Amino acid sequence: MTVQPQRPAFGSVLTSHMAAAFFKNGQWSDTEIKPVAPIELSPGAHVLHYASSCFEGFKAFRHADGSVHVFRMDRHIERLRQSARALVLPEPDPKQLADMVRAVISRCRDAVPETPGALYLRPILFGTTSNIGAAATPTSESTLLVLASPVWDYFAGGMKPLRILVDAEHTRSAAQFGMVKTGGNYAAALGPTLAARAKYQVDQVLFCPGGEVQETGAANFLLVRDGRLLTRSLDASFLHGVTRDSVLQLARDMGYEVVERVFDVPEMLDWVKTGEATLSGTAAVLAGVGTLIYLGAEHRVADGEVGPLTRALRTRLIGIQQGEVPDSHGWLERVY
């Protein structure tokens, strides 16, 4: 039996180079491509005191012919700009940021893994004005970096059904900031998630404030069954996932009725008696849910395994990303 090499944890290894641009005196500097190294930051930097930071995460894929393609970069750049507006950070120029991403991919092309691996791209924007009294003042200086990390299949050991705690009391983030991809939202979800893991041995917490189903700390939530897909309608309280959007489009292509609306915990628990539940996100694409835990009781999702509809949607999306299925929506951009 062939023993597969141990892969590093997702996102734990960075490529040799990154891209950087700096905002000062009302304008962005030219892009610099430089070795990945510690950055110099004032201890009074706005980001350290007032959390003026947002980021994105998306992937580039090496196809069978050796070419490399980045997936839905334009949508991710626009979401970063949206996050910047919400945090009163200077908006990156979309062309400059796209060129920064392309430059990092090209400079680090040898680090793009073969399938089922990918190159994970992480633009991050943060405020650097040194002023510890600026709680009510936006930063006037900022840094924009583009990092990259070779990653492999999130389910290298095989997909497993997830255990999810349903929390009908707490919110993942401030209601108006759920759609902003900022680190504070992930920090807010970390404590409840770790507590739930310790008590119930779950993988994630599904936040359902007031009993309305929303999302987990790190992924959107979808319900699927023959011919129908149900997910929460978009509003400011949760992240507008690009993977979510892609899956919904593919479901429509495959003949599903896609419904986006508010629904509650009782409806979800009734659905999963025979239907499927799944999480969507950049890292795992789609991750099937096997068990929901609500008010101390375990509710098995259908037969408790990753369902065939989840697997089919995941296979279709990965096939497009890896160049094995036609990209009819123009989601891929060839970098080289």
N, C-alpha and C positions, 0 to 999 in steps of 0.2 A: 504494500500500500504506500502511495506517495504521500509524504508528509508536507503539507503546505507551510511555507515560511510564515513566521509570526509577523503580522503587520502592525505598524505603530497605531496608537489610538487616533481616532478621527481628529484631524486638525492639530495634532501635536508636533508635526514636523513642518517647518517652513522651507520654501525654496531659497536659493542663494541670494536673490535680488528682489527688491520692491520698488514701487514708484512712489514719489512724493511730490506734493505741491503745497504752497503756503499762501494763505490769505493775509494781506497786510495793506494798510492805506487804501482800502476799498477795492483791491484787485488781487487776482490770483497770479502767482509766479509761474514761470515756465516749469514744466515737469522735469524732475530729476529721477534717473534710474540709478539706484545705489545699492550696495550690499546690505542685506538684512543685518541690523546691529541695534544695540540699545539706542533710544532716542533721548535727546536732552530736553528736559521739561522743567520749567520753574515750579517750585513747591507751591507757589501761589496761583498756578494755572487754573483757569476757570473750570476746566473739566474735572479737576480733582475735588473741587468744592461744591460745584453746582451741576454736575452730571451733564454737561453740554456735549453729548456724544451720540452718534448714531452710526449704523453700519449696515452692510448688505452681505449676502452669501449666495453664491451661485457657482456653476461648474462649467469647465471646458472638457471636452471628450476627444480622445484619439480614436479615429475611425480605422477600419481595416486597411485602407490604403495609406495610412500614415498621416493623413491630414488631421488638423485639430480644429474643433468647432466649439464655440461658446454658446450656451443655451440661454435665450431670452435676456440678453444683457440689457437691451433697451428698457425693458420693463423694470428690471432691478435698479437701473440708474434713475429712472423716474421716481421709484419709490424712495430712494435715498434722498432725492431732492425734496420730496414731500416731507420726509422726516426732518430734513434740515429746516424747512419752513416752520414746522411745528415747534422746533427747539430754538428758533430765531438764530440759527447758524447760517453762514454764507452758503448759498446754493452752489454746488460744483457746476461748472460748465459741462453739459452733457457730452460734447465732442471731446473736450480735454479728458474727461474721465474715461470715456470709451477708449481713447488712444492710450491712456495709462494702463488699462487692462490689457489691451493688445500688446503693448510693449513688454509687460511682465510675462505674458504667455510666451512671446517670441524669445525673450532673453532666457527664459527658463524652460525652453521647449523639451529639453532632455528629461525634465522632471515630470512631464505629463505621462501618467501610467497607461499601459495597455488596459483594455477592458478586462474585468469589470471596474477598474479604477477610473479616476477622474482627477482633474486639477481643480481644487476648490479655491474660488476667488473671494477675497474679503476686503472690499473697500471700507475704510473707517474714517470718519470725520469728527474732529473734536476741537473744542475751544482752548486757546493757549494764552489769552490775555492774563497777565499776572496782576490780580486784584482780588484779595480775599474779602473785600467789601462789596462785591458786585452781585449780590443775591438777586437784585431787581434790575440788573443791567446785562444786556447780551454781550457776549465776547466780541471784540473788534478784530481779533487775530485768531486764525484757525489753521490746522494742519489736516491735509487729506493724504492718506496712505492707501496703497493697494498692495495687499499681501497675497501670497498664494501658498497652497499646501497640497501635496499629493495625497489623495485619499483613496480608499478601496471600498468595495461593496460593504455597506452598513451591516448587511446580513451575511457576512462571510461564513459564519457557522451555520447558516440556514435560517430562514424566517421562523420566528416563533410568535405565537399569539401573546399579546400584551395584556397585563393586568392593570386596570385603571380604576383609581378611586374617584367617585363622583362627589364633588364638593359643592353643595347647593347654597353655601353661606358666603364664601369669600370670592373676591374678584382677583383676577390675575394682575390688573394694573388699574391706574386711574382711568375712569371711563373714557375721557377724551384723548387718552394717550395710548390706548390699546393698539391703534393702527400704526403707531410710530415704532420703528425697529431700533430701540434704544436699550442699552444694557440694564438700566434701572428696572425695566419690566421683567427681565429674566432674573434679576436679583430678588425681586418681590415674590416670584414664584418658587424660588429655591427652598426657602424655609418650609412652606407647606408640603412641597414635594418630598423633601428628605424626611420629614415627620411621617408622611404617609408610607414611605418605603419602610421605615423602621417598624411601624405598627401593623401594616397590611401586606408588606412585601410586594408593593406595586411598582410599576415602571413609571407612571406619570399620574398627575392629578388633572381631571377634567373639571374646569371651573364653570359652575352653573349658577351665577349669582341670582338670587331670587327664584331659583328653580328653572331659569332659562339656560339652555345648553349653549356654551360659548366655544372655548378651545382649551387645550392643555397649555402647560407652561412653555412648550417649545414647538407646538404643531397645531394645525387646524384639524377639525373633527368632521367626519362625514359618515352618513348612513347610506348603505347600498343594499338593494335587493333587485330581483329580476325586473328590468325595465324601468327602474326608478332610483334616483339619487337625491338625498335630502341633506342640506347643510344650512347653517345659519346665514341669513341675509347680511350683506356687508353694512357695517356702521363703524363709528369711530372707536368702539370698545374692544375690538380685537384685530389681529394682524390680517391684512389683505394678502394672503399667501400667493406667490406666483405658481408654486406647485399646485395649490388648490385650484387656481384659475385654469391651469393646463389640464388637470384631471377633469374638471367640469366640461371643458371643451371636447376632450376625447370621449367622455361619456355621451355627449350629444352626438358626436360622430358615429358612435356605436349604437345609436337608437334609443338611449335612455331619455326619460323625462327627467330633467334636472330642475329641482325645486329649491329655491333659496328663500327661506322665511324663518321667523322665530318659532322655536318649538321647545317643549319643556321636558323635564326628566321623565315623567310618566309615559309620554309618547315615545321617548327613546327606549325605555325599558320594554315597552310593548313591541316596538320594532325589532329589537334584537332577539326576540323569541325565535324568529325564523330568518331574519335578515342579518346583514353584516354591518360592522362598525370598523372604521379605519382612521388612522392619523395620516395627514399629508404634510410633507416638508422637504426641504432641499436634501438633507442628509439621507433620510430613509426612503424618500419618494412616497411610498404608501406602506404603512405598517398596520397589519390587521390586529384588531382587539379580540381577545378570547374571553375576557371576564371583566364585568363592571361591578364595582363594590359600592353599594349605596346604603347608608344608615346601618352599616355593619353586616348587611346581607350580600352574598355573592349572587350575581346574575350572569349566567353563562350566555355568551353570544352565539346563537345557533348551536353548532356542535362543539364549540370551544376552540376551534382551530382557525387558522387564517383561511378565509373563504375564497372560493374560486373566482368570484367577481372582483375582489380586491387584487388577486393575483393577475387576472387578465388585464385590468386597467394598469397595474404597475408594469407588466411586461410590455404593454403597448407604448407607454411613455418612455421607458428605458430603451426600447427599440428605436424610437425616434432619436433620442439623445445620442445613441451609439451608432447611428447611421444604418441600422438594419431594417427600418421601416420608413417609408417616404415621409418627408417633413412637409405636409400639405399646408401648414399654417405659417411657414417661414420663420420658425422659432430659432433656427441655428444660423450662426454667422461663422463662416470659415475664416480662421485667422491666418493659417498657412497650410 
